[in-house]
């Protein structure tokens, strides 16, 4: 479910960018990243993620994950 919401947030960020709503685009993109990472970590067995920090959760992404290929 979280990955579907992440995809919706990313789509919303793209719409915000097209409308020159850059502050919203940044927020929505951060939300998309956070939800995508947490979704992956929950799938890997994590049960409690209390932070909203992408930089704190990203190191938990497994090595073989396709998320490692993202810039």
N, CA, C and O atoms as CSV, one atom per row, in Angstrom:
chain,resi,resn,atom,element,x,y,z
A,1,UNK,N,N,0.812,-1.185,0.000
A,1,UNK,CA,C,0.000,0.000,0.000
A,1,UNK,C,C,0.868,1.267,0.000
A,1,UNK,O,O,0.554,2.224,-0.707
A,2,UNK,N,N,1.930,1.281,0.767
A,2,UNK,CA,C,2.783,2.472,0.846
A,2,UNK,C,C,3.438,2.769,-0.497
A,2,UNK,O,O,3.632,3.933,-0.845
A,3,UNK,N,N,3.780,1.734,-1.252
A,3,UNK,CA,C,4.417,1.980,-2.545
A,3,UNK,C,C,3.427,2.629,-3.507
A,3,UNK,O,O,3.819,3.474,-4.311
A,4,UNK,N,N,2.161,2.255,-3.440
A,4,UNK,CA,C,1.141,2.884,-4.283
A,4,UNK,C,C,0.986,4.363,-3.923
A,4,UNK,O,O,0.833,5.210,-4.803
A,5,UNK,N,N,1.025,4.662,-2.641
A,5,UNK,CA,C,0.925,6.063,-2.210
A,5,UNK,C,C,2.169,6.832,-2.623
A,5,UNK,O,O,2.085,8.009,-2.971
A,6,UNK,N,N,3.317,6.180,-2.586
A,6,UNK,CA,C,4.558,6.824,-3.035
A,6,UNK,C,C,4.454,7.197,-4.513
A,6,UNK,O,O,4.880,8.278,-4.918
A,7,UNK,N,N,3.895,6.308,-5.303
A,7,UNK,CA,C,3.727,6.589,-6.724
A,7,UNK,C,C,2.768,7.760,-6.941
A,7,UNK,O,O,2.993,8.596,-7.816
A,8,UNK,N,N,1.703,7.818,-6.146
A,8,UNK,CA,C,0.755,8.948,-6.234
A,8,UNK,C,C,1.436,10.258,-5.839
A,8,UNK,O,O,1.223,11.288,-6.479
A,9,UNK,N,N,2.245,10.219,-4.799
A,9,UNK,CA,C,2.964,11.422,-4.368
A,9,UNK,C,C,3.929,11.895,-5.447
A,9,UNK,O,O,4.065,13.096,-5.684
A,10,UNK,N,N,4.595,10.954,-6.098
A,10,UNK,CA,C,5.527,11.322,-7.160
A,10,UNK,C,C,4.784,11.939,-8.344
A,10,UNK,O,O,5.244,12.923,-8.922
A,11,UNK,N,N,3.645,11.367,-8.702
A,11,UNK,CA,C,2.837,11.928,-9.784
A,11,UNK,C,C,2.373,13.343,-9.420
A,11,UNK,O,O,2.373,14.236,-10.268
A,12,UNK,N,N,1.983,13.540,-8.179
A,12,UNK,CA,C,1.558,14.867,-7.719
A,12,UNK,C,C,2.721,15.855,-7.788
A,12,UNK,O,O,2.531,17.019,-8.139
A,13,UNK,N,N,3.918,15.390,-7.454
A,13,UNK,CA,C,5.104,16.258,-7.529
A,13,UNK,C,C,5.359,16.699,-8.969
A,13,UNK,O,O,5.728,17.846,-9.222
A,14,UNK,N,N,5.159,15.788,-9.894
A,14,UNK,CA,C,5.355,16.135,-11.302
A,14,UNK,C,C,4.340,17.175,-11.764
A,14,UNK,O,O,4.686,18.090,-12.512
A,15,UNK,N,N,3.095,17.040,-11.325
A,15,UNK,CA,C,2.061,18.034,-11.661
A,15,UNK,C,C,2.416,19.382,-11.032
A,15,UNK,O,O,2.274,20.427,-11.668
A,16,UNK,N,N,2.873,19.350,-9.795
A,16,UNK,CA,C,3.262,20.597,-9.126
A,16,UNK,C,C,4.414,21.279,-9.862
A,16,UNK,O,O,4.427,22.503,-9.993
A,17,UNK,N,N,5.368,20.505,-10.337
A,17,UNK,CA,C,6.485,21.072,-11.101
A,17,UNK,C,C,5.981,21.756,-12.368
A,17,UNK,O,O,6.429,22.851,-12.708
A,18,UNK,N,N,5.057,21.113,-13.058
A,18,UNK,CA,C,4.524,21.689,-14.297
A,18,UNK,C,C,3.795,23.004,-14.023
A,18,UNK,O,O,3.761,23.890,-14.876
A,19,UNK,N,N,3.220,23.122,-12.842
A,19,UNK,CA,C,2.521,24.341,-12.467
A,19,UNK,C,C,3.398,25.348,-11.744
A,19,UNK,O,O,2.898,26.320,-11.178
A,20,UNK,N,N,4.708,25.118,-11.763
A,20,UNK,CA,C,5.683,26.001,-11.108
A,20,UNK,C,C,5.428,26.127,-9.607
A,20,UNK,O,O,5.725,27.165,-9.017
A,21,UNK,N,N,4.885,25.088,-8.987
A,21,UNK,CA,C,4.673,25.053,-7.535
A,21,UNK,C,C,5.831,24.259,-6.917
A,21,UNK,O,O,5.649,23.158,-6.398
A,22,UNK,N,N,6.991,24.840,-6.991
A,22,UNK,CA,C,8.215,24.121,-6.643
A,22,UNK,C,C,8.275,23.702,-5.179
A,22,UNK,O,O,8.796,22.632,-4.863
A,23,UNK,N,N,7.741,24.545,-4.271
A,23,UNK,CA,C,7.769,24.181,-2.852
A,23,UNK,C,C,6.938,22.925,-2.610
A,23,UNK,O,O,7.327,22.067,-1.817
A,24,UNK,N,N,5.786,22.813,-3.294
A,24,UNK,CA,C,4.953,21.617,-3.150
A,24,UNK,C,C,5.604,20.429,-3.833
A,24,UNK,O,O,5.543,19.309,-3.326
A,25,UNK,N,N,6.222,20.662,-4.971
A,25,UNK,CA,C,6.897,19.578,-5.683
A,25,UNK,C,C,7.992,18.964,-4.816
A,25,UNK,O,O,8.136,17.742,-4.766
A,26,UNK,N,N,8.760,19.808,-4.137
A,26,UNK,CA,C,9.819,19.308,-3.247
A,26,UNK,C,C,9.238,18.489,-2.112
A,26,UNK,O,O,9.733,17.403,-1.809
A,27,UNK,N,N,8.200,18.996,-1.489
A,27,UNK,CA,C,7.564,18.289,-0.385
A,27,UNK,C,C,7.004,16.950,-0.851
A,27,UNK,O,O,7.208,15.926,-0.198
A,28,UNK,N,N,6.298,16.959,-1.982
A,28,UNK,CA,C,5.688,15.722,-2.479
A,28,UNK,C,C,6.752,14.713,-2.900
A,28,UNK,O,O,6.581,13.512,-2.690
A,29,UNK,N,N,7.837,15.182,-3.486
A,29,UNK,CA,C,8.922,14.270,-3.871
A,29,UNK,C,C,9.578,13.652,-2.640
A,29,UNK,O,O,9.919,12.469,-2.645
A,30,UNK,N,N,9.757,14.448,-1.587
A,30,UNK,CA,C,10.322,13.912,-0.342
A,30,UNK,C,C,9.389,12.866,0.252
A,30,UNK,O,O,9.840,11.824,0.728
A,31,UNK,N,N,8.092,13.144,0.224
A,31,UNK,CA,C,7.114,12.183,0.744
A,31,UNK,C,C,7.155,10.890,-0.062
A,31,UNK,O,O,7.090,9.798,0.502
A,32,UNK,N,N,7.261,11.017,-1.377
A,32,UNK,CA,C,7.337,9.832,-2.239
A,32,UNK,C,C,8.569,8.991,-1.900
A,32,UNK,O,O,8.487,7.767,-1.802
A,33,UNK,N,N,9.706,9.658,-1.723
A,33,UNK,CA,C,10.940,8.945,-1.387
A,33,UNK,C,C,10.816,8.247,-0.037
A,33,UNK,O,O,11.183,7.079,0.100
A,34,UNK,N,N,10.305,8.955,0.947
A,34,UNK,CA,C,10.152,8.379,2.283
A,34,UNK,C,C,9.260,7.140,2.248
A,34,UNK,O,O,9.604,6.111,2.831
A,35,UNK,N,N,8.130,7.231,1.577
A,35,UNK,CA,C,7.194,6.103,1.524
A,35,UNK,C,C,7.757,4.932,0.737
A,35,UNK,O,O,7.544,3.778,1.109
A,36,UNK,N,N,8.477,5.213,-0.354
A,36,UNK,CA,C,9.080,4.137,-1.133
A,36,UNK,C,C,10.134,3.394,-0.321
A,36,UNK,O,O,10.168,2.164,-0.319
A,37,UNK,N,N,10.993,4.142,0.367
A,37,UNK,CA,C,12.042,3.516,1.181
A,37,UNK,C,C,11.427,2.719,2.322
A,37,UNK,O,O,11.828,1.582,2.568
A,38,UNK,N,N,10.467,3.298,3.014
A,38,UNK,CA,C,9.843,2.580,4.129
A,38,UNK,C,C,9.121,1.334,3.645
A,38,UNK,O,O,9.141,0.308,4.325
A,39,UNK,N,N,8.487,1.405,2.488
A,39,UNK,CA,C,7.807,0.240,1.933
A,39,UNK,C,C,8.805,-0.891,1.694
A,39,UNK,O,O,8.542,-2.048,2.020
A,40,UNK,N,N,9.941,-0.539,1.125
A,40,UNK,CA,C,10.977,-1.541,0.881
A,40,UNK,C,C,11.513,-2.115,2.185
A,40,UNK,O,O,11.692,-3.327,2.303
A,41,UNK,N,N,11.766,-1.260,3.155
A,41,UNK,CA,C,12.306,-1.735,4.432
A,41,UNK,C,C,11.312,-2.637,5.162
A,41,UNK,O,O,11.707,-3.638,5.760
A,42,UNK,N,N,10.030,-2.288,5.115
A,42,UNK,CA,C,9.022,-3.159,5.734
A,42,UNK,C,C,8.999,-4.514,5.034
A,42,UNK,O,O,8.859,-5.549,5.686
A,43,UNK,N,N,9.138,-4.512,3.710
A,43,UNK,CA,C,9.175,-5.774,2.957
A,43,UNK,C,C,10.399,-6.602,3.319
A,43,UNK,O,O,10.381,-7.828,3.209
A,44,UNK,N,N,11.468,-5.929,3.752
A,44,UNK,CA,C,12.699,-6.617,4.154
A,44,UNK,C,C,12.659,-7.090,5.600
A,44,UNK,O,O,13.604,-7.721,6.073
A,45,UNK,N,N,11.568,-6.790,6.308
A,45,UNK,CA,C,11.440,-7.293,7.664
A,45,UNK,C,C,11.480,-6.258,8.770
A,45,UNK,O,O,11.261,-6.592,9.934
A,46,UNK,N,N,11.752,-5.017,8.431
A,46,UNK,CA,C,11.717,-3.975,9.455
A,46,UNK,C,C,10.288,-3.870,9.987
A,46,UNK,O,O,9.331,-4.007,9.225
A,47,UNK,N,N,10.142,-3.632,11.266
A,47,UNK,CA,C,8.816,-3.562,11.853
A,47,UNK,C,C,8.477,-2.216,12.469
A,47,UNK,O,O,7.302,-1.914,12.678
A,48,UNK,N,N,9.476,-1.409,12.759
A,48,UNK,CA,C,9.217,-0.130,13.405
A,48,UNK,C,C,10.213,0.900,12.881
A,48,UNK,O,O,11.404,0.841,13.190
A,49,UNK,N,N,9.715,1.836,12.092
A,49,UNK,CA,C,10.547,2.910,11.567
A,49,UNK,C,C,9.935,4.207,12.074
A,49,UNK,O,O,8.851,4.599,11.643
A,50,UNK,N,N,10.622,4.861,12.978
A,50,UNK,CA,C,10.047,6.022,13.654
A,50,UNK,C,C,10.472,7.365,13.068
A,50,UNK,O,O,9.931,8.402,13.452
A,51,UNK,N,N,11.413,7.363,12.162
A,51,UNK,CA,C,11.905,8.624,11.614
A,51,UNK,C,C,11.220,8.962,10.289
A,51,UNK,O,O,10.708,8.084,9.594
A,52,UNK,N,N,11.223,10.239,9.960
A,52,UNK,CA,C,10.722,10.693,8.666
A,52,UNK,C,C,11.879,11.141,7.786
A,52,UNK,O,O,11.667,11.735,6.728
A,53,UNK,N,N,13.085,10.861,8.214
A,53,UNK,CA,C,14.285,11.299,7.516
A,53,UNK,C,C,14.681,10.293,6.434
A,53,UNK,O,O,14.945,9.126,6.724
A,54,UNK,N,N,14.719,10.756,5.193
A,54,UNK,CA,C,15.151,9.902,4.091
A,54,UNK,C,C,16.623,9.537,4.285
A,54,UNK,O,O,17.013,8.395,4.042
A,55,UNK,N,N,17.435,10.489,4.717
A,55,UNK,CA,C,18.863,10.220,4.883
A,55,UNK,C,C,19.145,9.211,5.998
A,55,UNK,O,O,20.184,8.552,5.981
A,56,UNK,N,N,18.244,9.086,6.953
A,56,UNK,CA,C,18.438,8.099,8.028
A,56,UNK,C,C,17.903,6.725,7.655
A,56,UNK,O,O,18.410,5.715,8.143
A,57,UNK,N,N,16.893,6.671,6.803
A,57,UNK,CA,C,16.338,5.373,6.428
A,57,UNK,C,C,17.039,4.778,5.212
A,57,UNK,O,O,17.095,3.555,5.081
A,58,UNK,N,N,17.567,5.596,4.333
A,58,UNK,CA,C,18.192,5.113,3.100
A,58,UNK,C,C,19.333,4.119,3.328
A,58,UNK,O,O,19.458,3.174,2.549
A,59,UNK,N,N,20.173,4.285,4.360
A,59,UNK,CA,C,21.249,3.302,4.561
A,59,UNK,C,C,20.744,1.871,4.815
A,59,UNK,O,O,21.508,0.918,4.667
A,60,UNK,N,N,19.483,1.712,5.191
A,60,UNK,CA,C,18.935,0.378,5.426
A,60,UNK,C,C,18.520,-0.356,4.166
A,60,UNK,O,O,18.162,-1.533,4.225
A,61,UNK,N,N,18.563,0.325,3.018
A,61,UNK,CA,C,18.170,-0.309,1.756
A,61,UNK,C,C,19.168,-1.412,1.423
A,61,UNK,O,O,20.374,-1.163,1.405
A,62,UNK,N,N,18.688,-2.631,1.160
A,62,UNK,CA,C,19.580,-3.742,0.846
A,62,UNK,C,C,20.417,-3.472,-0.409
A,62,UNK,O,O,19.967,-2.766,-1.312
A,63,UNK,N,N,21.608,-4.018,-0.469
A,63,UNK,CA,C,22.544,-3.789,-1.568
A,63,UNK,C,C,21.969,-4.102,-2.945
A,63,UNK,O,O,22.198,-3.326,-3.873
A,64,UNK,N,N,21.253,-5.170,-3.121
A,64,UNK,CA,C,20.757,-5.563,-4.440
A,64,UNK,C,C,19.518,-4.825,-4.891
A,64,UNK,O,O,18.992,-5.104,-5.968
A,65,UNK,N,N,19.044,-3.899,-4.097
A,65,UNK,CA,C,17.788,-3.211,-4.405
A,65,UNK,C,C,17.923,-2.284,-5.609
A,65,UNK,O,O,18.951,-1.630,-5.789
A,66,UNK,N,N,16.873,-2.234,-6.431
A,66,UNK,CA,C,16.912,-1.302,-7.566
A,66,UNK,C,C,16.973,0.172,-7.118
A,66,UNK,O,O,17.329,1.042,-7.913
A,67,UNK,N,N,16.631,0.451,-5.860
A,67,UNK,CA,C,16.709,1.825,-5.368
A,67,UNK,C,C,18.157,2.316,-5.310
A,67,UNK,O,O,18.398,3.523,-5.306
A,68,UNK,N,N,19.118,1.397,-5.265
A,68,UNK,CA,C,20.523,1.806,-5.247
A,68,UNK,C,C,20.942,2.417,-6.578
A,68,UNK,O,O,21.921,3.160,-6.637
A,69,UNK,N,N,20.218,2.113,-7.637
A,69,UNK,CA,C,20.557,2.657,-8.960
A,69,UNK,C,C,20.056,4.083,-9.145
A,69,UNK,O,O,20.437,4.754,-10.104
A,70,UNK,N,N,19.211,4.547,-8.241
A,70,UNK,CA,C,18.660,5.903,-8.368
A,70,UNK,C,C,19.706,6.926,-7.942
A,70,UNK,O,O,20.525,6.662,-7.061
A,71,UNK,N,N,19.670,8.103,-8.579
A,71,UNK,CA,C,20.653,9.148,-8.210
A,71,UNK,C,C,20.377,9.724,-6.840
A,71,UNK,O,O,21.104,10.605,-6.382
